[in-house]
Amino acid sequence: MKRISAAIVCAVVFSAALAAKDTLAVLPFSGGLGEEGETIAELFSFSRELNEVFVPIPRTSISRAISNEQKFQTSAGMTDPDTIAAIGKQLGAKYVVAGNIAQLGNRNLLIISILKIDDLRQIAGDIQTYARVEEIQDKLPDMVRNIINAVEIDSSGFEKLAVLPVALSGGNIDSRMADTLAQILSINIIRSGKYAVYPRTATLEQVQAEYDTQLSGAVADENVVDMSRVDNPRMVLSVAAQRLGTRNMFNASLINLESGAQLLGLSVNYDTLDDGITVMESLARELTGVSTGSAPDTSAVPEIRAAPEPAAKPARSSDGAVFNYGMLNLALGLGSFIQGDIGGGVLTLLSYGAAAGLVLWELSLDDREMAGIPGALGIGAASFAVLYGFIRPVVFNSNRALADLMDGARVAVAPAEQGGAAIRLSYTLKF
């Protein structure tokens, strides 16, 4: 009976750990030579750090979903958000990593986007260059950390910004280059921390009509991503590329759908993809009023490195959100895991596990002298789990020093003499 009880507790802990993980699909990156895009996608899928945080969708399932999606064209680049959403929904993925590989002189430029599928929001992006695909292995840890950090950021307080696909004006425009620069512009805008970015496939007129329809209380059923239309962004970024003599011109307009006014209009020039990347960082700074990092120096070699992002600290949530995290902690510490507080989630989970183990021990007791003791301890452990589960989100949200102090506490069920079990309390001091 005691072995069965331990097995049940382990099963509960294991199931809760899996439940705390979100599903992630890494689509093969378009462009590149041969199977290069699929090779890079596999490197992401097999990353140990990524597997610790997410449940990756198997590659075979992704290939099957892509074959069912008629809009997917490997030659055009995986930049259509509606297509990404359709594939993500087929796979049951909460997050999707997609992107493409462009030519940058004698090197390759890898651009990835991380989209949250339920509301079709681009939560992050990354830019890397490489000459040989083997170099990606060394760059992978930083790229994986960017994905994990992006998921932990609370953007509920950010202004929502719909980003339209780049419009081409006139002939002789390199559409692939323009699309690549538009992706880089979106990544820099996200890095500013000012806007929550929602990539769209519609025109400005269609987005304005959707916004007006939303205000009337109706929702268009024909839209592919229903959730993203329920709360349409109020701000829109419209971009267009055209030729200016021998140079390329990139225009960006920031528009308020509520008033219909253009809040900001900017125009920049570039000659090649190299200087276009630097120009996009400058354009994002002008559009947001926030610096996104130093531009890489490309004068010596055509190598562009994304500006390193600081380790993302979970954003402070509102009081209502903190209460919701406390309520979710009743489900075996799920609230802390979602909040990004792994230590608090584990301790809450262990406390519930200890309570369950003690109650099961009480039910299996034959010794009348000990009757009631494990049960009382179990109720105490459960009470601690509930109380700690509500206090912890408040501490984590408001006081990092106190949160680190609380992280030193550990509660575990340990074997005792004569085949019994005991509660082991420990505390680790950090110097």
N, C-alpha and C positions, 0 to 999 in steps of 0.2 A: 504493500500500500504506500509505503514511504517513497519507493522508487517511482511509482506511478505519479505521486504528488510532485516530485521533482521534475518529472518529464512534462507534466502539465504546465508548471511554472516556466520551464524553458521554452515550451511551445508558445506560451503567451508572450514572452519577451521577444522571441524571434519574429512572431507575427506582427507585433507592434513596431518593431524596427523596420520591417518591410513596408508597413503601412505608411511610415513617415517619409518614404522615398517617393519622388515624383518620376514619372516615365519620361524618357528623353529619346528622341529619334535623331540620328545624325545622317542626313541625306548625303549621297555622294556629291562631291563638288563638281560643278560643270567646268569645262575648259581643261587646259593641261594636255599632256600627251598620254595617249593610250588609257590605261586604267589608273592614272595618277589620282584623279578625284576620288575614286573608290578606295584607293590605298590610304589616302589621308583620312578619309572618313572612318576606316577600320582602326587606324591609330587612335582616334578619339574614342571609339566604342570600347576599345580594350584598355583604356587608361584606368589604372587602379584607383586614382583619386576620384575620377568621375563616377566609377562604379560604387564608391563608398557613399556617394550623395544621391545618385540617380539609379533608376532601373532602366538600362539601355534597351531599346527595341532591337531584336535580332536582325542581322543584315538580310537574311532571307525574307523576312516579313516586309522589310523596307523595299527590297527589289520587287516584291509582288505588288505592293501598293503603288509604286511608281509605274509599273507596267499597266496598271488599271487607270492611271490618270493621263488623259489624252493631252492635257495642256503642258505636260512636262516635255521640254525640249532641251537636251543636253547642250546643243550648240548655242542656245539663246541665253544661257545663264539662269541659275535658279533664283530669280529675283521677283517672281510673281507671288505676292503674299497670299492671294486667294488659292493658288495652286498648292502652295506650302500648307495652307490651312486644310485643304481638302485631303492631302496626303496624311497630315498629322491626325485628322479625325478618323481616317481609315485605320490608322495604327493605334488609336487610343492614347496618343502621346500628349502630355501636358506641355512639353517644350520641344521645339525642333531647331536643330542647327543646320543651316543651309548656306550656300555661298558659291563663289566661282573663282576661277584662276584666270588672270589676265597676263599678258606679256608686258614686261617692263624692261626695255632694253634687252640685255642678255640674261635677265633674271625673270622670275615669275612672281607675280603679285597675288597673294591669297587673301581674299576678303570673305569673312564669315559673318553671318547674322544669326542671332538667337531670338526666336520668336516664341511668345507665350500664346498658345493656340486658342484658349477659351475666349480671349478678347482681341486676338490678333495684334498684340503689342510687341514691338521690337525692343527687347530689354537690354540688348548689348550688341556689340560687334567687335571684330578684331581685324587688324591688318598686319600681314607678315610678308616678307620677301624671302626667296630662296633660289639657289641655282640648281641644286639637286634635291630630289624629294627626300633623300636621307636626312637633310638638315631639319626637316619638320620635327623629328623626334626630340631634338634639343630645344625647339621652340614650344613644343606641346605643353609642358607643365604650366608655363605662364598663360597660355591660351585657355587651358582647362580652368585655372584659377579665376580668370576673367568671367567664365561662364558661371562658376559657383558663386562668386561675389555678386554677380548681377541678379541672381535669383533671390539673394538675401536682402537686396535693397528695397525699401518700402517707398514706392513712387506715388502713393495715394494722394499726396499733397502737391504733386507736380501738375502744371498746366498741360492739358492734352493737346497734342499737335498731330494733325493728319498730314502726312507727307505724300504728295502726288508723284506719279512717275514722271521722269524728265521728258519734257516736250521738245521736239526737234523742229527748228524753224529754218526753212530754206534747205538747199541741197548741200552736198559736199561735207556733211557732218558725219563724224565717226560715232555712230550710235553706241557701239560697245564702250568706247572711251567715256562718252557722256554718261552712260548708265553706271559705269564703274565709279566715276567721280560723284555721282548723286548718292551712291551707297556710302562712299567715304564721308560725304557731308552729313548724312544721317547719323553715322557712327560718332562723329565729332559733336553733333548736337546732343546725342544721348549722354556722352561723356561730360557735358557741361552741367548735368544734373538739374537743368531748369525745366525741361519738357519731357513728358512721357510720349514717345513717338509711336504713331500708328500708321504704318505704310499702307497705301491704298492703290487700287488699280483704276479708280474712277477719275473722271475729269473734274475740274473745279465746279462746273455747272451741276454735275451729278452729286457731288459732295454737298453743295449748297442746298440742292433739292432734298437730299437725305436729312440734312439738319432741319430744314423747314418741316419735313414730314414728321420728324421726331418731336418737334415742338407741338405739333397738332395732336400727338398721342398715338399716332399710327406707326407701324413698323412694316417696311417692305419685305414680304416673304421671299421674293426672288433673290435676295442677297445671299451670297455663298456663306459668309461668316455672320450668322445672325447676331451673336453676342456683341460683336464690335459695332453693330448698328444701333443697339439699344441705348447707348450713351455716346453719341457721336462727339468727336472733339470740336471745340468751339473755334480753335485756331487751325489755319491751313498754311502749309508751305508749298508754294507753287514754283517750280524751277523749269528753266528752258535753256537750251543750248543752240547756238547759231554761229556762223562764220562772220568774222569782221575783217575783211581783206584776207591777209595771210594768217591771221590769228583766230583763236577760238574764243568765243564770249559765252559766259555762263551768267544767267540772270536769276535772281531769287526774290520772291515776293512773299511777305508775311501778311496774311489776310485774316481779319476777324469776321467770322461768318455771322455773328450776331448783329453787327453794325454794317457789314458789307464793305468796310473801309480797309484800304491797304495801309498797314501800320508801318511797314518798312519795305523799301525796294532797293536792291543792291545789284551791281553788275561788276564782274571781274573778268580779266583776260588771262589766257594761258596758251602756251605753245605746244607743250608735250604733256604726257601723263605724269612725268616726273614733277614738273613745276605745278601741274594741276592739283596734285595731292597736297602740296604746301598751301596753295591758294584756297583749297577747301577748308583747311583748318582756320585760316584767317577769316573766311566767309562765315564759318560757324561762330567764331568769336564775335563778329559784328552782329549776327542775328540774335545771339543769346546774351551778349554783354558779359560772357564768362569765358575765361581762358581755358582751353582744352589741353594745354601742354605745349612744349616747345616743338617747333617744326623740325623734322629731321634734315640734316645737311646732305644734299644730293649732288653737290658740286663735284666731288671727287669720284664717287662711284654711284651708279644708279641703284642704290639700296635704300629702301624706305623702311624704317622701323616705327611701329606704333609707339607713341609716348606711353611709358609705363604708368599704369594707374595705381594710385595708393590702395592699400588693402581696404576694402569696403567695410565700414562699420555699419551694423544694422541701424537703419534710420529710426529715430524716435517715433513711436506711434501715438495716436490719440488715446484719450482715456477709454473711449469705447472699444478701440481695438485691443487695448491691454486687457480689458475685462473679457473680451472674446477669447483671447489667448488663455486666460485663466479657466474659462469654461471648457475649452478644448483640452486642457491639461487633465480634465476628468477622464479623458480617453487615453490613459496611459502616457501622459506627458506630451501628447501630440502638439499642443499649443506651443510649447517651448521649442520643439523641433522645427515647426513652421517659422517661428520667430527668428530662428538661427541660433538659438541658445542650446547647443548640444549638451553641455554639462548639466544644465537644469533639467533637460528632457530625460537624460540618462538617470539622474538621481530620482526624479519622480517615478520613472519606470521601475527602478529597483525597489522603491518603497512600496509600490503596488504589488510587485512580485513577492516581496517579503511578507506583506499582509496576506496574500493568497496562500503562500506556503504555510504560514502559521495557522490559518483557518483550516486548511486541509490536514495539517498535523493534528489539530484539535479533534477533527472528525474521526481520525484514525486511532485515537488514544484508547488504550485498554487500562491504563494505570489511573485509577480514580483519584490518587493523591495529586496528580498533576492536572486533573480535569479543570478546565477553565483558564489555566495560565496561558497556554499558547493562544487561545481564542482572544483573551484580553489583550495580549501583546499584538495580535493581528489587528484588532480593532484600533489599537493605538497607532500601529504603523499605517493603517488606512487613513486615519484622521490626520496623521502627519503629512501623508501624500496629498490629501485634499487641500490642507492648509498651505503647504509649501507650493502646491500647484497654482494657487491664487496669488501668493505673495511674490513668487519668483518672477513673473512677467513684469511686475511693477519695478522690482529691483533692477532687473536687466535693462529695462527701458530708461531708467532715470539715473542710476548710480553704478558705473562700471567697476569702481573700486570695491564697493560692497558685493557686487556680483562675483568678482574674482575671489573675494574672501569666502563667500558661500560655496564656491567651486571646490574648496579643499575638503568638504565633508563627503564622506562615502558611507553608504548603508548597504550591507550585503548579508545573505544567509550563508553561514559557514557550518561545516560539519562539527559535531561535538563528540565527546566520549560516549561509548556504548551505543554508537549508531544513531544518536539523536541529531538535533540541529540547533543552532543558536544564531542570534542576531549579532553581527559584528559591526561596530561603529568605529570609524577611523577618521583622522583629519590630517591633511598634509599641509605643512607650512611651506610657503614659497619665499625664498630670499633673493 
